[in-house]
Amino acid sequence: MKIKHCLIPLLCLSFLVTGCDSETVITAHTEQTEISLSWWGNDVRNEYTIEAVKLFEKQHPDIKVICNYTEWSGYQARNNVQMVSNTEADVMQINYAWIQQYSPDGCGYYDINTLRDHIDLSNFTEEELYYGMQNGKLNAVPIALNTQSVYINKTIYDKYGLDIPRTWDDYFNAAKVMNGEVYPIAMTSKSAWFFITAYAEQTTGKSFMTMDGRLNFSADDLQLMLDFYCRLINEKVIPQVEYFDRLLMETGEYAGSVAWLSDASNYCDRAVENGYEIIVADYIVDSEAVTGDGWYAKPATMYAISKNTDYPEESAELLEFLLNSEEMAQLQGVEKGIPISRSARSYLQKNDMLKGMQYNAFLKMNEYSDNISIVSPYFENSDLIDSFKDACNTVLYNKESSADAAKELYVLYNDILSDSE
């Protein structure tokens, strides 16, 4: 529930009369602006964010920040109610897809471009700020970028005398050599969605969908995706996504995995502790592809300011602190991903806080920045991913031909995306 904005007296005008001399002491009257901040996260995130807010309040004694936070599912449900009822926090952590959902005309959030006197946006490139642009208005600023990264257990590949895969065929060749003893790579259904779409886009030379959520693939293109998934399963390149177990990356039963950049530590650190050498592999950009690169990035998370705020300048001061200050950079580290803000990242670099698998994945993403596009906010629609998985299984278990399943999927996808508009 949104805390009602108010001006809180810091020191009221008061009179102190002492003795017969009637000495009068006058205390000056000042005011404090109250704004609210909301975010989602675990206990670690909650603790360092609260500590950061206290530091901000010390630097800005005229501003009081009310903190509202919860875990992801509760936050998402509450945010929907608040956005509909106009009771959202002044400054809020938002999901990338929410810009399209709540601000299709660009007016659902405050235009941060108008607050450049209070937020140093020069810490971000125009390309990075583009993630938060909607209809010419800067609705949100990305905190960090996220993309699907490929993590390979080099120890296992070396054991089989294999080079790190650089083409799609390399994975199938690795599966032949490993002969079912180890999977060359494994992934969740969402990661498989990105991985298989990258292959299909490179092969067809077409984007799967437009930025505004219209399907750009034909039924034949969807059949290509279905056939590719079934080939990955049948030739033992990957296990079925339903049976994926992240812990098998730690034990070496998977020789690699596709996962978010932000999940690098979760997927790789224990494997390294177990004596394996894990590297971030190159993105496959097939030289024989018709055209297209097929890989996508998105903001891991973003900050926005409420369109209903009574205190945009104070909210902007808080946003500046959260994004660019050394204090926040020190407390947050890379918990929300490698920060995009140049000043925050510079602080982490100088203090030797940029290292490890997540940072390696970040460097690989930057290395391939020309091959990585901005993902449509509609691309991760769970109905699209679940329907694809179901269609794959009907083909995999010979209940339907891939051609027939693709035709049905084509109709279903158009229905799903039309309902999202």
N, C-alpha and C positions, 0 to 999 in steps of 0.2 A: 504494500500500500504506500502511495506516495506521501511523504511528509510535506505538510503545507508550508510553503515558503513564509519566512518571517524575518523581521529585523529584531535581533536580540540585544537589549541594552547591555553593554559591557560594564559601564560604570554610570550609575544614575547620578544626577545632580543632587547633592546632599548637603545638609547644614549641620554642623556640630557646634553646639553652644556650650562653653565651659565657664564655670565660675561666675563671679560678679562682673568680670570684664566683658562678658558676652562675646568671647572670641569666636569668629565664624570661619570655618574651613570649607572651602568650596571644591568639590570634585568635578572634573570635567565630564561631559556627557559624550560618549562615543557609541557607535552602533556596529553590530556584527551581522553579516549576511549569512543566511543558512541555505546551503545547497545539498543535494543528495547525490550519492554515487552508488551504482549497482554493478555487481559482477557475479559470475558463477565460478566455482572451483572447489578444490579439496581444502583440507585444513592448512596445508602449507601455504597455498595461495592466499587464503583468508588472513593468515597471520601476518605475512609480509605486506599485504595491501593495507591492513589496518595500521601497521607500524609506519608505512609510508604516508598515510593520511595524517597521522600525528605530526610527522615532520613538516608536511605541507602547512598544517595549521599553525605551527610555530613560525614558519616563514611568512604566513599571511594571517596575523592575529585578527584581522577584520572578517575572516571567513570561517564558518563552522561547517564541517562536512558530516552529514548523516550517512552511515554505511548500511547498505542493504545487500545481502549476499546469501547464496544457497548453492546446492549442487545443480548439475546441468538440467536434469529433467524438470525439477521444480522451477528453476529459473525460466526455462522455455515456456512452461505453462503460465507462469505469472506474467511474463513479458507480454504474452498474447492478450491477456486481460487488460494490462496497463496501457498497451498501445491503443486498444479499442476505446478505453475509457479516458484516455488522455491523463493518466496518472503516473506515467513513467518517470524515472529518476532524471535529474538534470544532466548528469553525465552517466553513460551506461556502456557496458561491454555488450557488443552485439555480434551475432553470427552474420557472415557474409551474405547468406541467402535472404536475410531479413530486409535488406535494402530494397530488393525487388518486391518482397512481400508487403512491406509496410509503407514503402515510398515509391510507388511506380512512376509518379510524376515528379519526383525529386523534392517534394514538399513534406514528406513524412518525418524528416529530421531537420535540425537546424543547419543552415548553410555555413559550414566552418570556414569557407573561403572569406567570409565577411569578418572573421575574427583574427586575421593575420597579424594584427598589432599585438595580440596576446599569445599567439601560438607560432612558434618558429617552424613554419612548414618547409623552409629551405633544407631541413634535415631529410626531406623525402624528395625523390625525383617525381616528375609529372607522371611517369609511367606507374610508379608505386601509388600515387594518389588517385590514379584512374580507377583503382579497385573500389574506391569509395564514392566515385562520381555517379550522379544520376540526374539526367536531364539538365546538365550544366551546373549542378550544385554539388558541393562536396559534403555528402551526407555522413561520411565516416572516414576515419584515418586508420589504416591497417597497422597493427602492432608488430606482426611478423608474418612471413609468407610460409605456406605449406605446400608440399607437392609429394607425389608418390616417388619414393626413392628405392633403388635396388641394392640390397645388402647381400654380399656374397661371402661365403666361408671359403677363403682362399686356401686354407689348410686342406680342406676336403678336395677341392678342385686340383690342387697340387698332387694329392695322393693318387688321383686317377690320371694324372698327366695331362690335365686339361687347362687351357687358357681361360681367362675370365670371358664370359660371353659378350660379344659385341654385335651380334646379329640375332634375328629370331631363330635362324637355323642352328646357331650354336647351342641353343638350349635343347633342341631335339637331338643333336649329335651327342651332347653331354648325357642325355637320358640313355642313349644306346650304350655308352661306355659304362655308366653307373649300373646299368642292367637291373634296375628295380631295387638295388640295395639302398640307394639314397635318392631322394627327389632333388633334381638340380635346383629347383626353386619352389616356393609355396606362398600362398597368399589367401587373405580373406575374400569374401564375395565382393566387397567394395573395391579392394585393390585389384582384383581380377577384372572388374568392370573397367577401371582405368587402363590396365595392361592390355586387355583385348581390344578396347577401343583404339588405343594407340596403334596397334597392328592394323586394324581395319582402316583407320584414317590414312595411314601411310600407304596401304595397298590400293585404296580407292581414290586417294587424292581429294577426299571430301571431308568436311567437318561433320561430326555426328549430328550436331544441332547448331542453331544460330544462338547468338547471345540472348535474344529475347525468348528463347525456349521453344522454337519451332523445329520439328524433326527434319533433318536434312538428308537422312539416309533412306534408301529405298528398301523394299523387302529383300531384294537380292543382296544388299549390303549387310542387312541383319543376318541373312543366311551365312554370309562369310564369317561373321562373328560367332554364330552358333557352331559352325564347322570347326573353327579354330579352337574354341574351348574344348570340344569333344576330342580333337586331335591331341591337345595338351594332356587330357586325361588318359586317353587310350595308349599314348606312347610314354606314359609315366613321367612326363615333364613336371607336372604338379599333381598333388592329391586333389580330390574333389573339395570344393571350397567348404562344404558342410562339415568336412572332417579335419579342417585345418586346426592345428594346435601350435600356438606360438612357442610353447615350451620345447618343442622338438627342434627348434632353431638352436636352443641352448645346448642340447645334447648331441648335435651333429647329425640328426636323422633327416634334417633339411639342410641342403647345401647352400641355401639362399632364401631370401624372402623379399617380397615387395611390401612396403609399408610407408606410412607417412613420415616425412622428415622429422616431424615433432615426436614420433614414436621411436626414434633411432635407439635411444638408451634402453627402452623396454625390450627391444628385439635383439640387441647386440651385446649389451654389457655383460650379461651372464655367460654368453658364449665365449667372450674374451677372457673372463675369469676362469673358464674351463679349459683355457689353453689354445683356443682357436684364434686365428687371425681373420678378422672380418674387415672387408673393405667396401667402400661405396662404389658400385660399378657404374660404368658409363650408361647413359640413356641410349637405347637403340634408335638410331636414326638411319634407317636402311638406305643404302646408296642406290638400290634397285627399286625403291618405292616410286610410285607414280609421281607423288608430290605430298607435301604435308608432313608435319612432324609428330603430331598426335599426343604430345605430352602437355599437361596442364598444371597450373599453379593457382592457388587461391590464398586469401588472407587466412591465417590460422585463427585469428580473432581480430576484432576492431573496436574502436571507441567512437561513440556518437554523442551528440548533445541534443537534448529534447527540443523539439520545435516549440514546446509550451513553456520553456524556462523563462522565469522573470529576471534571471540574472545571467545573461549570456557571457558577459565579460568575466565574471567570477568563475563560471563553468569552464571558460577557455583557459583561465589561469591554472585550474586544476588539471585540465587535459594536457597543458604544456608540461606540467610537473610529471604526470604519469608517463608521458611519451619520451621526454627529452632530458630529464634531470639526472644528474649523477647519483643522487640519493635513491631514486627509483631503480636505476640500472643496477646499482649495487645490491639492493634487496631482492629484485626480481631475477637477476641473472638471466638464464636462458629458459626459465620455467615455462614461459609462454612462447618459446621459440627464440631463434636468433633475432634480436630486435632490428627493425628496418631503420629506425632513427639513427642517423650517422653519429650524433653526439652520444647516444646511449651505447652504440656499438664501439665507438672509440674509447669510451670509458672502460668497457669490458676488455677490450684489446690491451689497453695499457696496464690493466690489473690482472692479466693472464687468466681471464675468465672465459675466453673463447677457445675451447678445445673439446676433444672428444668426438664421438661418432656423429652427433647431431650437427656439430660445426663442420665436419667433413662433408656431410650430406648437403649442408648449406652452400659450401664452396662448389660442390659438384653442380648444384642447381644454378649457381651463378655462371659456372663454366658453360652451361648449355642454355643460357638465358635466351639466346636467339632461336632456340628450338622449342621453347616452352611458352604456351599461350595462356591467356586469362580464361579460366573456365567459366562457362555460363552458370549462374546460380541455380539453374534448373537441372544441371547435369547429375547431381547427387540425389535426385528424387528417389526415395527408397522404393517406390512402386516400380520405377524403371528397372532398378537393380534386381529386385525380387522376381519380377516377371521374367527377366532375362535368365535368371538362375532356374526358374521353373521350366522355361522353354528348353533350356540346355538339357535338363534331366529327361524331358519327354523324348528328346532325340537320343540321348545317351542310352536310355533303356529301351530303345526301339519301339516306342509307343507312337511315334510320328516321324515323318521325314523332316529333314531340316528345312526343306523348301516350304512345306505346309506350316511348320511351326513359325517360320519367319513371316509368312503372310499374316498369320494370326497376331503375331507380335507387332507387326507394322500397324495394324488397325488399333490394337490395344494402346500402343505408344502414342498415337495421335489423340486418342481419347484422354489418356492421362495428362498429356501436355495441354490439351485444350481446357481441361478442368483446372489447370494451374494458372491460367491467365487471369 
